[in-house]
Amino acid sequence: MKTFIRYMFGTIFLPRRAFGRLMADPRPARRGFQAMLLAGFLYVLTTAALAVTGAVPMAPIFLHVGVENYHFWQMLFILPLFVLIWLFASVLVHVLGRGSRKGGSLRRTLAVFGFSLAVPVILLWVPQMAIAVFYGLGMGQQEMVDILSEPGRAQTFFLAAHVVALLWAYGLCSVAASVSQKIPWWKGLLLGILAGSIFAVAAVGFLR
């Protein structure tokens, strides 16, 4: 547990060093999977709370489900979605980066991308958790919509969290690609943009 926490805080403050240590971990893929599970379970719990309070998404949805039941369905698909994004981004970067030719392995790529994606997901979870808490305390949805629609601290925090999370995903994925594939920073940047875009599309398309 202590090792996992060190990896998580290392990803936040010193990602390149943390990823280097992850590469040397005896069970790297398991560490990455644990990071994605943590992020996923946090979202599942918050989404369940939103479903119980009767909340509906404040942004347009793209799935053919009823708006009033969206959070119920999100509670079911969000964890598999996170795992799928993690696997797809990791395999894609590993194949395009040709890390196996330089002594790398898919397990190590899975490890670093597990943490590089989990951290932005947790940041996106924070405003959702705050909204769920206010709904639980009795605030109505229309009141929340009014607060977030008007310029102010609440709107700034909400928007900033989403923008920072997406930019952070691009940055961490770039470092993860560079470290795991043992490639120059600019190649890591290109692969990081690709992996980060996979995360961004999923976040914009499905997270409510």
Backbone bond lengths (Angstrom), bond angles and torsions (degrees), N, CA, C in turn:
res aa  C-N    CA-C-N  psi(-1)  N-CA   C-N-CA  omega(-1)  CA-C   N-CA-C  phi
1 M - - - 1.452 - - 1.531 111.31 -
2 K 1.342 115.70 -43.69 1.457 119.24 179.80 1.522 111.21 -63.30
3 T 1.330 115.87 -38.37 1.463 119.60 178.74 1.519 110.69 -64.25
4 F 1.323 116.83 -42.34 1.462 120.98 178.78 1.523 110.69 -61.21
5 I 1.318 116.80 -44.31 1.468 120.55 179.76 1.524 110.30 -62.92
6 R 1.341 117.01 -40.14 1.468 119.55 177.69 1.520 110.94 -61.94
7 Y 1.313 116.59 -40.87 1.461 119.90 177.70 1.533 111.04 -63.08
8 M 1.323 116.08 -41.45 1.457 119.97 -177.84 1.530 111.33 -65.55
9 F 1.326 116.54 -48.17 1.464 119.26 178.62 1.528 111.01 -68.69
10 G 1.329 116.36 -33.53 1.454 119.39 176.07 1.515 111.38 -62.89
11 T 1.338 117.41 -38.53 1.461 121.01 177.70 1.516 110.78 -62.77
12 I 1.313 116.53 -35.34 1.463 120.87 -178.85 1.531 111.13 -72.47
13 F 1.322 117.29 -44.32 1.465 120.28 -170.73 1.534 114.00 -103.42
14 L 1.321 117.34 -38.08 1.472 120.91 -178.42 1.530 108.94 -136.78
15 P 1.330 116.89 70.60 1.464 119.76 -171.81 1.529 114.88 -61.03
16 R 1.309 118.01 -40.03 1.467 119.06 -177.69 1.529 111.01 -63.78
17 R 1.316 116.96 -41.96 1.460 120.41 178.32 1.527 110.56 -67.22
18 A 1.330 116.24 -43.17 1.461 119.98 -179.87 1.524 111.34 -62.97
19 F 1.335 116.62 -40.79 1.460 120.01 179.34 1.527 111.26 -67.52
20 G 1.320 116.45 -34.77 1.459 119.22 176.12 1.516 111.46 -62.67
21 R 1.329 117.04 -39.99 1.462 120.78 177.29 1.521 111.31 -69.20
22 L 1.321 116.58 -37.26 1.459 120.14 177.23 1.528 111.54 -61.76
23 M 1.315 115.39 -36.71 1.467 119.63 -179.82 1.526 110.96 -62.78
24 A 1.331 115.82 -27.89 1.470 119.96 -178.39 1.522 112.55 -95.20
25 D 1.331 117.64 -1.27 1.461 121.32 -179.62 1.532 109.55 -66.95
26 P 1.328 117.82 140.47 1.475 119.57 -179.58 1.525 113.61 -66.98
27 R 1.334 117.62 -20.99 1.470 121.45 179.21 1.532 109.82 -131.00
28 P 1.325 117.06 65.61 1.466 119.68 -172.18 1.521 114.37 -64.73
29 A 1.335 117.87 -45.77 1.467 119.72 -177.47 1.526 111.18 -62.31
30 R 1.314 116.57 -36.56 1.461 120.51 179.01 1.528 110.18 -63.10
31 R 1.324 116.56 -39.32 1.472 119.81 178.69 1.531 110.61 -62.64
32 G 1.328 115.89 -44.14 1.458 119.22 178.94 1.513 112.19 -63.40
33 F 1.320 116.04 -39.74 1.459 120.65 178.87 1.527 110.50 -64.74
34 Q 1.328 117.06 -39.82 1.458 120.52 178.06 1.526 111.12 -61.62
35 A 1.329 116.49 -39.56 1.467 120.22 179.52 1.523 110.64 -63.43
36 M 1.334 116.90 -43.76 1.456 120.01 179.48 1.524 111.43 -67.98
37 L 1.340 116.95 -35.83 1.459 119.74 177.20 1.525 111.16 -63.73
38 L 1.327 116.83 -42.22 1.467 120.27 178.50 1.518 110.62 -58.92
39 A 1.339 116.33 -50.69 1.461 120.31 -179.87 1.522 110.93 -61.34
40 G 1.322 115.92 -41.62 1.454 119.99 -178.49 1.516 113.05 -66.15
41 F 1.324 117.37 -44.09 1.460 120.68 -179.53 1.529 111.82 -65.90
42 L 1.333 117.07 -35.37 1.460 119.24 175.68 1.525 110.52 -60.90
43 Y 1.324 115.97 -42.89 1.457 120.18 178.93 1.531 111.47 -68.21
44 V 1.323 116.88 -39.07 1.468 120.13 179.16 1.525 110.29 -60.85
45 L 1.328 117.50 -46.07 1.465 121.24 -178.98 1.522 111.55 -63.16
46 T 1.337 116.09 -43.79 1.461 119.41 -179.45 1.517 111.08 -67.78
47 T 1.331 116.58 -41.09 1.459 120.21 178.96 1.529 110.39 -63.84
48 A 1.333 116.71 -38.40 1.463 120.27 176.81 1.526 110.31 -61.69
49 A 1.322 116.97 -41.61 1.462 120.72 178.50 1.527 110.79 -63.20
50 L 1.319 117.51 -40.99 1.466 121.07 177.95 1.521 110.76 -64.47
51 A 1.339 116.38 -39.18 1.462 120.10 179.16 1.528 110.65 -64.58
52 V 1.321 117.01 -41.04 1.463 121.18 -178.93 1.524 111.31 -64.83
53 T 1.337 117.01 -37.38 1.463 120.63 -179.18 1.523 112.68 -78.19
54 G 1.340 117.08 -5.35 1.461 120.39 178.85 1.507 114.00 80.68
55 A 1.325 117.22 18.47 1.463 120.72 -179.27 1.529 110.48 -69.55
56 V 1.320 115.51 151.29 1.463 121.51 174.54 1.523 107.68 -122.17
57 P 1.321 118.13 155.26 1.474 120.72 -178.44 1.527 111.62 -58.58
58 M 1.335 115.71 141.38 1.458 120.98 177.92 1.516 112.11 -92.18
59 A 1.334 117.14 -1.13 1.461 122.64 176.77 1.517 108.44 -124.17
60 P 1.331 117.85 158.00 1.469 119.83 179.27 1.521 111.72 -57.95
61 I 1.324 116.28 146.85 1.459 121.09 177.85 1.523 109.04 -110.34
62 F 1.328 115.49 154.18 1.462 120.44 -175.95 1.525 112.91 -115.02
63 L 1.319 116.88 -3.40 1.456 120.26 175.88 1.522 109.57 -91.26
64 H 1.309 116.13 148.56 1.459 121.09 -179.34 1.530 110.15 -84.96
65 V 1.330 114.61 67.20 1.464 121.34 174.94 1.518 107.34 -132.94
66 G 1.313 115.87 158.88 1.451 119.16 179.53 1.519 111.93 -64.74
67 V 1.318 116.19 139.56 1.467 120.50 -179.13 1.522 110.92 -58.68
68 E 1.319 116.34 -38.33 1.464 120.23 -177.62 1.532 112.13 -69.15
69 N 1.338 117.54 -17.84 1.469 120.69 179.90 1.527 112.73 -109.53
70 Y 1.337 116.97 7.76 1.466 118.70 -172.67 1.517 112.08 -61.55
71 H 1.311 118.09 -43.56 1.466 120.14 -177.44 1.527 111.65 -66.31
72 F 1.322 116.97 -30.98 1.458 119.08 174.84 1.527 110.07 -62.96
73 W 1.337 116.62 -46.68 1.463 119.90 179.95 1.517 111.32 -68.39
74 Q 1.336 116.87 -36.99 1.469 119.41 178.56 1.522 110.79 -63.28
75 M 1.326 116.61 -36.09 1.459 120.51 177.59 1.524 110.85 -58.50
76 L 1.327 117.48 -31.03 1.456 122.29 -177.93 1.528 113.02 -85.28
77 F 1.349 116.59 -36.98 1.465 117.53 -173.44 1.522 114.55 -98.16
78 I 1.335 117.63 -10.60 1.456 118.28 -170.53 1.525 113.04 -67.66
79 L 1.320 117.90 -42.02 1.464 119.78 -179.67 1.528 111.48 -66.90
80 P 1.338 120.00 -48.25 1.464 118.71 174.58 1.525 112.98 -58.97
81 L 1.334 116.97 -34.18 1.468 119.99 178.33 1.518 110.87 -63.74
82 F 1.336 117.51 -45.69 1.461 120.96 179.41 1.529 111.10 -61.09
83 V 1.315 116.17 -42.98 1.465 119.72 -179.90 1.530 110.34 -64.98
84 L 1.324 117.04 -40.18 1.458 120.99 179.18 1.534 111.10 -64.18
85 I 1.330 117.03 -43.10 1.471 120.75 177.63 1.522 109.96 -60.38
86 W 1.314 115.88 -45.53 1.472 121.58 179.89 1.518 111.41 -59.15
87 L 1.319 116.85 -49.11 1.456 120.77 -178.87 1.528 111.49 -64.95
88 F 1.322 116.36 -45.54 1.465 120.59 -177.15 1.524 111.35 -64.29
89 A 1.332 116.92 -47.12 1.461 120.46 179.99 1.524 111.30 -63.75
90 S 1.323 117.13 -41.96 1.465 120.80 -179.04 1.520 111.91 -64.76
91 V 1.327 116.67 -47.61 1.464 120.50 -179.05 1.524 110.35 -64.89
92 L 1.321 117.31 -41.64 1.464 120.81 -179.47 1.526 111.06 -62.15
93 V 1.318 116.68 -46.79 1.467 120.14 179.15 1.526 110.67 -64.87
94 H 1.319 116.87 -40.18 1.465 120.11 -178.76 1.532 111.21 -64.74
95 V 1.320 116.35 -39.48 1.467 119.94 179.95 1.534 110.88 -71.16
96 L 1.329 116.68 -47.56 1.466 120.17 -177.93 1.524 111.74 -71.71
97 G 1.332 116.67 -33.03 1.458 119.92 -179.63 1.511 113.80 -81.11
98 R 1.332 116.79 -11.76 1.467 122.25 178.80 1.526 111.78 54.22
99 G 1.333 114.68 40.85 1.461 119.14 -178.04 1.513 113.68 -63.78
100 S 1.345 116.74 -29.07 1.464 119.11 -178.48 1.523 111.99 -65.10
101 R 1.323 117.53 -24.12 1.461 120.74 179.36 1.522 112.24 -77.50
102 K 1.317 115.85 -12.47 1.469 119.50 -177.20 1.525 111.26 -115.77
103 G 1.313 115.93 22.83 1.458 119.71 177.57 1.505 114.65 88.94
104 G 1.342 117.49 3.22 1.450 120.37 178.57 1.516 110.34 -83.77
105 S 1.303 116.39 175.52 1.463 120.90 178.76 1.515 108.60 -145.81
106 L 1.316 115.66 156.86 1.460 120.48 179.00 1.517 110.57 -63.23
107 R 1.322 118.38 -34.70 1.464 120.93 179.35 1.524 111.05 -59.62
108 R 1.322 116.66 -41.75 1.470 119.88 179.33 1.529 110.92 -70.15
109 T 1.317 116.48 -37.31 1.462 119.38 176.56 1.522 110.53 -63.16
110 L 1.319 116.71 -41.87 1.467 120.68 176.73 1.526 111.29 -61.17
111 A 1.311 116.45 -36.98 1.463 120.34 -178.89 1.524 111.66 -62.93
112 V 1.324 116.71 -53.36 1.464 119.65 -174.96 1.526 111.48 -69.87
113 F 1.324 117.54 -33.51 1.462 118.56 179.24 1.528 111.77 -76.67
114 G 1.326 117.33 -25.04 1.452 119.17 173.72 1.518 111.37 -59.48
115 F 1.313 116.27 -44.46 1.465 120.18 -179.57 1.524 111.79 -78.52
116 S 1.332 117.44 -35.52 1.464 119.41 -178.60 1.523 112.01 -68.25
117 L 1.328 117.61 -23.53 1.464 120.89 176.32 1.525 112.00 -94.63
118 A 1.327 117.46 -32.20 1.465 120.42 -177.58 1.523 111.94 -65.32
119 V 1.311 117.24 -40.13 1.469 120.13 -177.71 1.530 112.03 -61.73
120 P 1.346 120.16 -49.81 1.472 118.95 176.11 1.524 113.38 -61.66
121 V 1.343 117.03 -35.51 1.463 119.80 177.98 1.526 110.30 -61.68
122 I 1.321 116.65 -42.46 1.464 120.09 179.78 1.528 110.63 -64.89
123 L 1.333 116.83 -36.68 1.465 119.09 176.37 1.521 110.73 -64.68
124 L 1.327 117.80 -40.71 1.464 120.59 176.71 1.531 111.17 -64.92
125 W 1.319 115.58 -29.39 1.470 120.10 -179.54 1.522 112.24 -69.68
126 V 1.311 118.36 -30.97 1.468 121.53 -174.45 1.529 112.61 -55.92
127 P 1.357 120.38 -53.38 1.470 118.05 178.74 1.523 113.22 -64.05
128 Q 1.343 117.62 -32.56 1.463 119.78 177.34 1.526 111.09 -65.71
129 M 1.327 115.00 -38.53 1.459 119.68 177.52 1.526 110.17 -64.86
130 A 1.337 117.08 -41.77 1.463 120.47 178.97 1.529 110.81 -62.11
131 I 1.326 116.34 -42.13 1.469 120.36 178.76 1.526 110.39 -62.63
132 A 1.334 116.40 -43.91 1.464 120.30 179.61 1.526 111.31 -61.58
133 V 1.326 117.00 -38.49 1.474 120.75 179.05 1.529 110.36 -64.05
134 F 1.330 116.73 -44.93 1.469 119.58 -179.88 1.523 111.23 -64.92
135 Y 1.329 117.00 -39.06 1.469 118.88 176.25 1.524 110.26 -63.36
136 G 1.321 116.73 -40.48 1.453 120.70 179.18 1.521 112.68 -63.72
137 L 1.328 115.96 -28.10 1.467 120.74 179.05 1.522 112.20 -83.81
138 G 1.331 116.35 -1.89 1.458 119.07 174.64 1.512 115.84 110.88
139 M 1.324 118.87 -0.37 1.458 119.93 178.81 1.521 110.05 -69.69
140 G 1.317 117.15 136.88 1.450 122.10 177.84 1.523 111.66 -79.51
141 Q 1.328 115.80 157.59 1.456 119.30 -178.18 1.521 111.87 -66.51
142 Q 1.315 117.52 -39.29 1.453 119.59 -179.05 1.527 110.43 -62.94
143 E 1.332 116.36 -37.20 1.468 119.92 176.83 1.518 110.63 -63.52
144 M 1.341 117.48 -41.10 1.456 120.95 178.03 1.528 110.77 -65.19
145 V 1.327 116.81 -41.99 1.465 120.78 178.12 1.522 110.35 -60.50
146 D 1.325 116.55 -43.10 1.465 120.43 179.24 1.528 111.31 -61.99
147 I 1.332 116.79 -41.24 1.466 120.97 -179.74 1.521 111.13 -64.56
148 L 1.334 116.58 -45.01 1.464 120.11 -177.30 1.524 112.73 -77.66
149 S 1.324 117.20 -16.51 1.464 120.29 -179.76 1.523 112.38 -83.84
150 E 1.313 116.47 -23.24 1.459 120.37 -178.21 1.525 110.81 -93.85
151 P 1.340 117.89 138.72 1.473 120.53 177.47 1.524 110.53 -57.88
152 G 1.308 115.29 132.60 1.455 120.23 -178.83 1.510 110.65 170.12
153 R 1.317 116.23 -171.65 1.460 120.62 -176.83 1.529 111.92 -64.21
154 A 1.339 116.35 -41.64 1.459 119.35 -177.39 1.527 110.84 -63.59
155 Q 1.314 116.33 -45.92 1.464 119.95 179.08 1.513 111.13 -64.41
156 T 1.324 116.91 -41.63 1.465 120.84 179.64 1.516 111.23 -62.15
157 F 1.339 116.40 -45.17 1.460 120.32 178.61 1.522 111.00 -61.90
158 F 1.322 116.79 -44.75 1.468 121.90 -177.62 1.531 110.19 -62.13
159 L 1.306 117.08 -49.03 1.465 120.45 -178.44 1.524 111.58 -69.42
160 A 1.337 116.47 -40.85 1.462 120.32 -178.96 1.522 111.14 -62.51
161 A 1.329 117.27 -40.55 1.463 120.47 179.61 1.514 111.00 -60.09
162 H 1.323 117.33 -40.73 1.460 120.47 -179.10 1.530 111.84 -71.76
163 V 1.317 116.11 -41.96 1.473 119.23 179.87 1.526 110.70 -66.19
164 V 1.318 117.07 -46.33 1.467 121.29 179.92 1.521 110.60 -62.45
165 A 1.335 117.30 -40.62 1.467 120.45 -179.90 1.521 111.32 -61.39
166 L 1.325 116.95 -43.16 1.463 119.99 -179.54 1.534 110.91 -68.08
167 L 1.321 117.32 -44.05 1.464 120.31 178.28 1.524 111.10 -64.92
168 W 1.317 115.83 -38.41 1.465 120.97 178.47 1.520 110.56 -63.82
169 A 1.336 116.24 -38.79 1.463 120.29 178.13 1.523 110.53 -60.80
170 Y 1.327 116.50 -44.19 1.468 120.22 178.17 1.528 110.82 -61.52
171 G 1.335 115.83 -44.86 1.463 119.48 -178.36 1.514 112.92 -65.42
172 L 1.337 116.84 -47.34 1.460 120.16 -179.02 1.520 111.57 -66.74
173 C 1.322 117.48 -38.50 1.464 120.31 178.52 1.525 110.85 -65.27
174 S 1.328 116.94 -34.24 1.464 120.28 177.86 1.523 110.99 -66.38
175 V 1.323 116.44 -44.22 1.468 120.27 177.29 1.526 109.92 -65.14
176 A 1.332 116.75 -42.62 1.459 120.95 179.87 1.519 111.60 -60.69
177 A 1.326 116.67 -42.12 1.465 120.38 179.40 1.522 111.02 -65.54
178 S 1.330 116.53 -43.28 1.464 120.79 -179.05 1.526 111.41 -63.22
179 V 1.335 116.29 -43.74 1.467 120.61 -177.34 1.526 111.31 -72.39
180 S 1.321 116.83 -47.79 1.466 120.06 -173.92 1.528 112.69 -71.58
181 Q 1.330 117.15 -32.55 1.467 119.76 -178.34 1.528 112.73 -97.08
182 K 1.346 115.90 -4.93 1.461 121.52 179.47 1.527 111.40 55.25
183 I 1.333 113.92 54.22 1.460 121.14 -177.67 1.530 109.19 -124.31
184 P 1.338 118.02 162.41 1.469 121.03 178.21 1.523 111.78 -60.09
185 W 1.312 115.81 158.82 1.459 120.86 -174.02 1.526 112.34 -59.65
186 W 1.344 117.40 -35.95 1.456 118.88 -176.23 1.538 111.64 -71.47
187 K 1.329 116.63 -32.65 1.462 119.12 173.97 1.526 110.16 -70.65
188 G 1.331 114.99 -37.90 1.458 118.55 176.02 1.521 111.33 -62.78
189 L 1.340 115.85 -36.21 1.460 120.41 178.65 1.523 111.10 -62.74
190 L 1.329 116.46 -43.77 1.463 119.98 -179.88 1.528 111.37 -63.43
191 L 1.330 116.02 -45.54 1.457 119.37 178.59 1.526 111.25 -68.49
192 G 1.332 116.41 -34.13 1.462 120.17 177.77 1.517 111.93 -65.64
193 I 1.339 116.11 -38.20 1.461 119.73 176.68 1.526 110.16 -63.42
194 L 1.324 116.01 -39.84 1.463 120.04 178.37 1.531 111.02 -63.74
195 A 1.338 116.30 -49.75 1.466 120.30 -179.84 1.533 111.13 -65.33
196 G 1.334 116.30 -41.39 1.459 119.92 178.61 1.516 112.50 -63.55
197 S 1.325 116.49 -33.27 1.467 120.11 178.92 1.523 111.22 -68.39
198 I 1.331 116.71 -34.61 1.466 119.84 175.50 1.525 109.50 -61.14
199 F 1.325 115.78 -44.69 1.467 120.58 177.91 1.522 110.58 -64.09
200 A 1.337 117.50 -43.44 1.464 121.03 -177.00 1.527 111.52 -63.59
201 V 1.329 116.72 -43.09 1.468 120.06 179.45 1.521 110.61 -61.64
202 A 1.332 116.10 -43.63 1.474 119.53 179.41 1.518 111.28 -65.48
203 A 1.338 117.12 -41.11 1.466 120.64 -178.80 1.515 111.54 -65.33
204 V 1.335 116.06 -46.60 1.449 120.38 -179.36 1.526 111.14 -68.56
205 G 1.325 115.99 -35.69 1.451 119.60 -175.01 1.514 115.27 -80.08
206 F 1.343 117.56 -29.27 1.455 118.97 -169.34 1.525 115.63 -126.01
207 L 1.335 118.93 -29.33 1.464 119.68 -173.95 1.524 111.21 -78.58
208 R 1.307 115.23 119.56 1.470 120.57 179.99 1.525 110.42 -132.24
